Amino acid sequence: MKNTSFRCLWIGQAFANLGDIFYVVGLISLLYNLTGSAFYLSLLPFITTIFRFISSLLAPLVIDRFPLKRIIVQSQWWKTLLLVCLGIFIISFNHGFSVAVIFFIALISLLDGVAAPVSAALVPQLVPKEERMVS
């Protein structure tokens, strides 16, 4: 495929997904080490799911208002910034579980919930119909 925009989207999403895997695994390990509690571990998928659901309800409002490429780039930059801030917070204040960690998880999940439909909506714009695979 010679479509540079699609290739950039594909590579960018691959690295974002890989980063998400490391983020979740690291966060699970961190939460267990800090708290030793299964309750706090169960908060991670709960908070992530709830806030992705909320942002999926709000995503059409954002998609109608801004260009798709801008949304995906901005959401990934904000997500990166939030992950760096979360890392700094954890390194600086690692003496216990904090509501701030939940806040960071919620914000990152909000951005993920908007980015997922945007990346799916970008594919038909970037790849001609005859080059797309039908599932």
MDTraj code that builds the backbone (N, CA, C; nanometers):
import mdtraj as md
import numpy as np

residues = "MET LYS ASN THR SER PHE ARG CYS LEU TRP ILE GLY GLN ALA PHE ALA ASN LEU GLY ASP ILE PHE TYR VAL VAL GLY LEU ILE SER LEU LEU TYR ASN LEU THR GLY SER ALA PHE TYR LEU SER LEU LEU PRO PHE ILE THR THR ILE PHE ARG PHE ILE SER SER LEU LEU ALA PRO LEU VAL ILE ASP ARG PHE PRO LEU LYS ARG ILE ILE VAL GLN SER GLN TRP TRP LYS THR LEU LEU LEU VAL CYS LEU GLY ILE PHE ILE ILE SER PHE ASN HIS GLY PHE SER VAL ALA VAL ILE PHE PHE ILE ALA LEU ILE SER LEU LEU ASP GLY VAL ALA ALA PRO VAL SER ALA ALA LEU VAL PRO GLN LEU VAL PRO LYS GLU GLU ARG MET VAL SER".split()
xyz = np.array([
    [0.0846, -0.1179, 0.0000],
    [0.0000, 0.0000, 0.0000],
    [0.0887, 0.1236, 0.0000],
    [0.0577, 0.2156, -0.0877],
    [0.1398, 0.3344, -0.1042],
    [0.0793, 0.4571, -0.0361],
    [-0.0298, 0.4395, 0.0370],
    [-0.0974, 0.5493, 0.1025],
    [-0.0225, 0.5860, 0.2311],
    [0.0500, 0.6965, 0.2270],
    [0.1333, 0.7382, 0.3393],
    [0.0498, 0.7736, 0.4616],
    [-0.0634, 0.8392, 0.4432],
    [-0.1474, 0.8766, 0.5570],
    [-0.1988, 0.7535, 0.6301],
    [-0.2420, 0.6539, 0.5541],
    [-0.2896, 0.5309, 0.6170],
    [-0.1762, 0.4608, 0.6901],
    [-0.0593, 0.4560, 0.6292],
    [0.0553, 0.3914, 0.6919],
    [0.0910, 0.4625, 0.8230],
    [0.0881, 0.5942, 0.8237],
    [0.1153, 0.6691, 0.9473],
    [0.0105, 0.6396, 1.0541],
    [-0.1168, 0.6341, 1.0137],
    [-0.2241, 0.6010, 1.1077],
    [-0.2033, 0.4609, 1.1636],
    [-0.1740, 0.3669, 1.0767],
    [-0.1560, 0.2272, 1.1155],
    [-0.0387, 0.2111, 1.2122],
    [0.0745, 0.2704, 1.1805],
    [0.1925, 0.2612, 1.2663],
    [0.1683, 0.3339, 1.3985],
    [0.1079, 0.4513, 1.3899],
    [0.0775, 0.5279, 1.5111],
    [-0.0154, 0.4521, 1.6043],
    [-0.1187, 0.3909, 1.5487],
    [-0.2127, 0.3146, 1.6303],
    [-0.1462, 0.1890, 1.6861],
    [-0.0570, 0.1279, 1.6103],
    [0.0135, 0.0092, 1.6598],
    [0.0984, 0.0452, 1.7814],
    [0.1711, 0.1560, 1.7734],
    [0.2521, 0.1981, 1.8868],
    [0.1653, 0.2432, 2.0040],
    [0.0540, 0.3098, 1.9759],
    [-0.0374, 0.3506, 2.0832],
    [-0.0955, 0.2283, 2.1538],
    [-0.1325, 0.1264, 2.0779],
    [-0.1858, 0.0040, 2.1383],
    [-0.0788, -0.0682, 2.2195],
    [0.0433, -0.0718, 2.1689],
    [0.1526, -0.1325, 2.2429],
    [0.1774, -0.0565, 2.3733],
    [0.1749, 0.0751, 2.3652],
    [0.1899, 0.1576, 2.4848],
    [0.0778, 0.1337, 2.5846],
    [-0.0440, 0.1163, 2.5348],
    [-0.1572, 0.0876, 2.6235],
    [-0.1374, -0.0436, 2.6986],
    [-0.0828, -0.1435, 2.6308],
    [-0.0578, -0.2720, 2.6958],
    [0.0422, -0.2542, 2.8097],
    [0.1531, -0.1853, 2.7816],
    [0.2529, -0.1625, 2.8859],
    [0.1966, -0.0770, 2.9998],
    [0.1160, 0.0207, 2.9654],
    [0.0534, 0.1084, 3.0652],
    [-0.0368, 0.0284, 3.1580],
    [-0.1206, -0.0570, 3.1038],
    [-0.2139, -0.1343, 3.1856],
    [-0.1397, -0.2360, 3.2717],
    [-0.0456, -0.3083, 3.2125],
    [0.0298, -0.4076, 3.2889],
    [0.1105, -0.3392, 3.4005],
    [0.1744, -0.2294, 3.3672],
    [0.2506, -0.1559, 3.4684],
    [0.1626, -0.1010, 3.5781],
    [0.0466, -0.0510, 3.5410],
    [-0.0454, 0.0042, 3.6394],
    [-0.1008, -0.1045, 3.7304],
    [-0.1308, -0.2206, 3.6742],
    [-0.1782, -0.3328, 3.7566],
    [-0.0703, -0.3716, 3.8579],
    [0.0524, -0.3834, 3.8102],
    [0.1629, -0.4179, 3.8992],
    [0.1818, -0.3122, 4.0070],
    [0.1782, -0.1873, 3.9677],
    [0.1952, -0.0778, 4.0622],
    [0.0843, -0.0773, 4.1663],
    [-0.0400, -0.0892, 4.1222],
    [-0.1522, -0.0864, 4.2155],
    [-0.1432, -0.2018, 4.3149],
    [-0.1036, -0.3172, 4.2666],
    [-0.0915, -0.4303, 4.3582],
    [0.0216, -0.4085, 4.4579],
    [0.1339, -0.3563, 4.4107],
    [0.2460, -0.3298, 4.5018],
    [0.2124, -0.2217, 4.6037],
    [0.1380, -0.1196, 4.5630],
    [0.1039, -0.0106, 4.6542],
    [-0.0032, -0.0488, 4.7543],
    [-0.1027, -0.1264, 4.7085],
    [-0.2182, -0.1509, 4.7937],
    [-0.2282, -0.2942, 4.8433],
    [-0.1882, -0.3912, 4.7609],
    [-0.2069, -0.5312, 4.7969],
    [-0.3529, -0.5702, 4.8006],
    [-0.4365, -0.4882, 4.7402],
    [-0.5807, -0.5084, 4.7481],
    [-0.6392, -0.5434, 4.6112],
    [-0.7221, -0.6462, 4.6091],
    [-0.7916, -0.6828, 4.4857],
    [-0.8973, -0.5786, 4.4507],
    [-0.9488, -0.5087, 4.5510],
    [-1.0494, -0.4049, 4.5248],
    [-0.9929, -0.2954, 4.4350],
    [-0.8753, -0.2477, 4.4675],
    [-0.8149, -0.1419, 4.3865],
    [-0.7767, -0.1920, 4.2473],
    [-0.7379, -0.3186, 4.2395],
    [-0.7092, -0.3763, 4.1077],
    [-0.8359, -0.3823, 4.0235],
    [-0.9488, -0.4115, 4.0870],
    [-1.0753, -0.4180, 4.0125],
    [-1.1231, -0.2800, 3.9700],
    [-1.0752, -0.1763, 4.0359],
    [-1.1121, -0.0403, 3.9952],
    [-1.0569, -0.0047, 3.8576],
    [-0.9411, -0.0599, 3.8233],
    [-0.8775, -0.0262, 3.6953],
    [-0.9675, -0.0590, 3.5761],
    [-1.0125, -0.1827, 3.5571],
    [-1.1007, -0.2079, 3.4419],
    [-1.2367, -0.1406, 3.4551],
    [-1.2839, -0.1251, 3.5786],
    [-1.4135, -0.0591, 3.5986],
    [-1.4077, 0.0874, 3.5554],
    [-1.3096, 0.1601, 3.6053],
    [-1.2935, 0.3025, 3.5703],
    [-1.2683, 0.3168, 3.4202],
    [-1.1821, 0.2319, 3.3661],
    [-1.1515, 0.2378, 3.2233],
    [-1.2762, 0.2167, 3.1389],
    [-1.3543, 0.1161, 3.1709],
    [-1.4747, 0.0859, 3.0938],
    [-1.5786, 0.1961, 3.1054],
    [-1.6033, 0.2440, 3.2247],
    [-1.7040, 0.3490, 3.2462],
    [-1.6669, 0.4755, 3.1694],
    [-1.5423, 0.5171, 3.1795],
    [-1.5046, 0.6430, 3.1153],
    [-1.4900, 0.6299, 2.9634],
    [-1.4548, 0.5115, 2.9147],
    [-1.4572, 0.4912, 2.7689],
    [-1.6002, 0.4953, 2.7173],
    [-1.6926, 0.4404, 2.7953],
    [-1.8345, 0.4447, 2.7575],
    [-1.8848, 0.5885, 2.7539],
    [-1.8518, 0.6649, 2.8569],
    [-1.8938, 0.8053, 2.8607],
    [-1.8376, 0.8823, 2.7416],
    [-1.7112, 0.8624, 2.7118],
    [-1.6516, 0.9359, 2.6002],
    [-1.7043, 0.8869, 2.4659],
    [-1.7454, 0.7605, 2.4574],
    [-1.8041, 0.7143, 2.3310],
    [-1.9392, 0.7809, 2.3071],
    [-2.0072, 0.8201, 2.4139],
    [-2.1316, 0.8954, 2.3983],
    [-2.1043, 1.0393, 2.3543],
    [-1.9922, 1.0928, 2.3972],
    [-1.9560, 1.2307, 2.3631],
    [-1.8778, 1.2413, 2.2323],
    [-1.8240, 1.1303, 2.1848],
    [-1.7403, 1.1311, 2.0643],
    [-1.8102, 1.1911, 1.9427],
    [-1.9392, 1.1609, 1.9168],
    [-2.0023, 1.2230, 1.7994],
    [-2.0041, 1.3757, 1.8030],
    [-2.0146, 1.4316, 1.9222],
    [-2.0128, 1.5779, 1.9337],
    [-1.8765, 1.6339, 1.8933],
    [-1.7712, 1.5651, 1.9331],
    [-1.6354, 1.6081, 1.8986],
    [-1.6090, 1.5842, 1.7503],
    [-1.6522, 1.4677, 1.6998],
    [-1.6280, 1.4318, 1.5595],
    [-1.6988, 1.5279, 1.4650],
    [-1.8166, 1.5728, 1.5016],
    [-1.8898, 1.6681, 1.4169],
    [-1.8278, 1.8072, 1.4187],
    [-1.7523, 1.8368, 1.5210],
    [-1.7021, 1.9721, 1.5385],
    [-1.5608, 1.9953, 1.4856],
    [-1.4770, 1.8902, 1.4868],
    [-1.3367, 1.9051, 1.4506],
    [-1.2967, 1.8049, 1.3435],
    [-1.1923, 1.8347, 1.2657],
    [-1.1423, 1.7385, 1.1673],
    [-1.0880, 1.6126, 1.2363],
    [-1.1088, 1.4980, 1.1729],
    [-1.0711, 1.3704, 1.2326],
    [-0.9215, 1.3600, 1.2612],
    [-0.8393, 1.4045, 1.1664],
    [-0.6939, 1.3974, 1.1875],
    [-0.6519, 1.4798, 1.3081],
    [-0.7122, 1.5951, 1.3237],
    [-0.6791, 1.6813, 1.4371],
    [-0.7203, 1.6147, 1.5691],
    [-0.8361, 1.5502, 1.5695],
    [-0.8835, 1.4837, 1.6912],
    [-0.7886, 1.3724, 1.7321],
    [-0.7496, 1.2904, 1.6355],
    [-0.6634, 1.1764, 1.6691],
    [-0.5265, 1.2228, 1.7157],
    [-0.4706, 1.3227, 1.6506],
    [-0.3386, 1.3743, 1.6904],
    [-0.3465, 1.4386, 1.8289],
    [-0.4464, 1.5231, 1.8494],
    [-0.4601, 1.5901, 1.9793],
    [-0.4854, 1.4909, 2.0922],
    [-0.5701, 1.3918, 2.0670],
    [-0.5996, 1.2946, 2.1730],
    [-0.4751, 1.2143, 2.2091],
    [-0.3942, 1.1780, 2.1096],
    [-0.2722, 1.1029, 2.1386],
    [-0.1688, 1.1897, 2.2104],
    [-0.1596, 1.3172, 2.1753],
    [-0.0661, 1.4060, 2.2454],
    [-0.1094, 1.4259, 2.3902],
    [-0.2397, 1.4500, 2.4115],
    [-0.2898, 1.4684, 2.5474],
    [-0.2739, 1.3411, 2.6296],
    [-0.2970, 1.2272, 2.5659],
    [-0.2795, 1.0991, 2.6348],
    [-0.1335, 1.0807, 2.6757],
    [-0.0413, 1.1128, 2.5873],
    [0.1010, 1.1033, 2.6183],
    [0.1369, 1.1961, 2.7346],
    [0.0877, 1.3170, 2.7296],
    [0.1132, 1.4131, 2.8372],
    [0.0583, 1.3619, 2.9703],
    [-0.0628, 1.3072, 2.9685],
    [-0.1218, 1.2537, 3.0907],
    [-0.0428, 1.1335, 3.1435],
    [0.0054, 1.0480, 3.0536],
    [0.0857, 0.9342, 3.0963],
    [0.2169, 0.9795, 3.1595],
    [0.2793, 1.0825, 3.1029],
    [0.4027, 1.1368, 3.1613],
    [0.3723, 1.1960, 3.2990],
    [0.2633, 1.2711, 3.3093],
    [0.2249, 1.3287, 3.4392],
    [0.1944, 1.2192, 3.5408],
    [0.1262, 1.1129, 3.4963],
    [0.0979, 1.0004, 3.5852],
    [0.2281, 0.9372, 3.6328],
    [0.3226, 0.9180, 3.5420],
    [0.4519, 0.8620, 3.5801],
    [0.5248, 0.9489, 3.6811],
    [0.5254, 1.0794, 3.6578],
    [0.5903, 1.1724, 3.7512],
    [0.5202, 1.1686, 3.8866],
    [0.3878, 1.1647, 3.8840],
    [0.3119, 1.1594, 4.0092],
    [0.3444, 1.0328, 4.0873],
    [0.3490, 0.9202, 4.0179],
    [0.3758, 0.7924, 4.0839],
    [0.5173, 0.7891, 4.1407],
    [0.6139, 0.8416, 4.0656],
    [0.7525, 0.8440, 4.1141],
    [0.7661, 0.9375, 4.2345],
    [0.6968, 1.0495, 4.2300],
    [0.7093, 1.1489, 4.3363],
    [0.6316, 1.1124, 4.4624],
    [0.5131, 1.0527, 4.4446],
    [0.4244, 1.0256, 4.5584],
    [0.3853, 0.8786, 4.5625],
    [0.4821, 0.7908, 4.5745],
    [0.4533, 0.6481, 4.5686],
    [0.4265, 0.5864, 4.7051],
    [0.3797, 0.6645, 4.8011],
    [0.3589, 0.6124, 4.9358],
    [0.2195, 0.5550, 4.9579],
    [0.1383, 0.5470, 4.8572],
    [0.0059, 0.4877, 4.8731],
    [-0.0825, 0.5171, 4.7552],
    [-0.1930, 0.4459, 4.7525],
    [-0.2882, 0.4654, 4.6436],
    [-0.3554, 0.6001, 4.6612],
    [-0.3821, 0.6670, 4.5509],
    [-0.4371, 0.8015, 4.5573],
    [-0.5520, 0.8171, 4.4595],
    [-0.6398, 0.9081, 4.4907],
    [-0.7498, 0.9413, 4.4014],
    [-0.6955, 1.0012, 4.2718],
    [-0.5788, 1.0617, 4.2794],
    [-0.5175, 1.1206, 4.1606],
    [-0.4881, 1.0145, 4.0559],
    [-0.4492, 0.8942, 4.0984],
    [-0.4227, 0.7858, 4.0036],
    [-0.5519, 0.7505, 3.9295],
    [-0.6619, 0.7433, 4.0037],
    [-0.7926, 0.7159, 3.9406],
    [-0.8279, 0.8278, 3.8443],
    [-0.7994, 0.9512, 3.8812],
    [-0.8264, 1.0665, 3.7956],
    [-0.7492, 1.0560, 3.6644],
    [-0.6209, 1.0214, 3.6718],
    [-0.5403, 1.0039, 3.5511],
    [-0.5949, 0.8906, 3.4645],
    [-0.6307, 0.7789, 3.5284],
    [-0.6873, 0.6655, 3.4541],
    [-0.8149, 0.7075, 3.3825],
    [-0.8999, 0.7842, 3.4502],
    [-1.0260, 0.8293, 3.3919],
    [-1.0018, 0.9207, 3.2716],
    [-0.9101, 1.0146, 3.2846],
    [-0.8822, 1.1070, 3.1740],
    [-0.8224, 1.0343, 3.0532],
    [-0.7325, 0.9416, 3.0796],
    [-0.6715, 0.8646, 2.9709],
    [-0.7779, 0.7809, 2.9011],
    [-0.8695, 0.7239, 2.9774],
    [-0.9782, 0.6441, 2.9194],
    [-1.0741, 0.7296, 2.8379],
    [-1.0982, 0.8519, 2.8827],
    [-1.1819, 0.9439, 2.8043],
    [-1.1199, 0.9690, 2.6674],
    [-0.9904, 0.9914, 2.6651],
    [-0.9218, 1.0146, 2.5380],
    [-0.9228, 0.8900, 2.4501],
    [-0.9067, 0.7726, 2.5102],
    [-0.9122, 0.6472, 2.4342],
    [-1.0501, 0.6262, 2.3723],
    [-1.1531, 0.6611, 2.4476],
    [-1.2895, 0.6431, 2.3987],
    [-1.3228, 0.7309, 2.2799],
    [-1.2570, 0.8426, 2.2674],
    [-1.2772, 0.9299, 2.1514],
    [-1.1876, 0.8862, 2.0353],
    [-1.0661, 0.8441, 2.0660],
    [-0.9701, 0.8095, 1.9608],
    [-1.0101, 0.6841, 1.8838],
    [-1.0725, 0.5886, 1.9489],
    [-1.1072, 0.4624, 1.8816],
    [-1.2043, 0.4823, 1.7652],
    [-1.3180, 0.5505, 1.7838],
    [-1.4065, 0.5701, 1.6680],
    [-1.3482, 0.6631, 1.5622],
    [-1.2626, 0.7556, 1.6045],
    [-1.2011, 0.8469, 1.5079],
    [-1.1061, 0.7708, 1.4160],
    [-1.0248, 0.6809, 1.4732],
    [-0.9329, 0.6053, 1.3880],
    [-1.0099, 0.5123, 1.2950],
    [-1.1212, 0.4576, 1.3424],
    [-1.2037, 0.3739, 1.2548],
    [-1.2688, 0.4564, 1.1439],
    [-1.3054, 0.5793, 1.1748],
    [-1.3674, 0.6659, 1.0749],
    [-1.2658, 0.7191, 0.9739],
    [-1.1403, 0.7242, 1.0113],
    [-1.0371, 0.7740, 0.9209],
    [-1.0025, 0.6747, 0.8098],
    [-1.0132, 0.5459, 0.8377],
    [-0.9732, 0.4449, 0.7387],
    [-1.0479, 0.4608, 0.6071],
    [-1.1820, 0.4731, 0.6065],
    [-1.2498, 0.4905, 0.4772],
    [-1.2110, 0.6182, 0.4025],
    [-1.1670, 0.7192, 0.4762],
    [-1.1239, 0.8425, 0.4116],
    [-0.9845, 0.8292, 0.3512],
    [-0.9017, 0.7437, 0.4086],
    [-0.7630, 0.7323, 0.3650],
    [-0.7387, 0.6228, 0.2624],
    [-0.8228, 0.5195, 0.2637],
    [-0.8013, 0.4051, 0.1765],
    [-0.9149, 0.3976, 0.0753],
    [-0.8829, 0.3956, -0.0548],
    [-0.9875, 0.3819, -0.1546],
    [-1.0655, 0.2513, -0.1367],
    [-1.1914, 0.2528, -0.1753],
    [-1.2810, 0.1387, -0.1534],
    [-1.2261, 0.0094, -0.2143],
    [-1.1672, 0.0197, -0.3321],
    [-1.1179, -0.1021, -0.3985],
    [-0.9953, -0.1626, -0.3291],
    [-0.9296, -0.0865, -0.2420],
    [-0.8125, -0.1383, -0.1711],
    [-0.8466, -0.1893, -0.0310],
    [-0.9693, -0.1662, 0.0172],
    [-1.0091, -0.2111, 0.1513],
    [-1.0465, -0.3576, 0.1505],
    [-1.0201, -0.4224, 0.2626],
    [-1.0612, -0.5616, 0.2797],
    [-1.2003, -0.5627, 0.3399],
    [-1.2820, -0.6558, 0.2978],
    [-1.4171, -0.6692, 0.3504],
    [-1.4163, -0.7843, 0.4483],
    [-1.4736, -0.7599, 0.5662],
    [-1.4764, -0.8687, 0.6640],
    [-1.6115, -0.9333, 0.6731],
])
top = md.Topology()
chain = top.add_chain()
for i, resn in enumerate(residues, 1):
    res = top.add_residue(resn, chain, resSeq=i)
    for name in ("N", "CA", "C"):
        top.add_atom(name, md.element.get_by_symbol(name[0]), res)
traj = md.Trajectory(xyz[None], top)
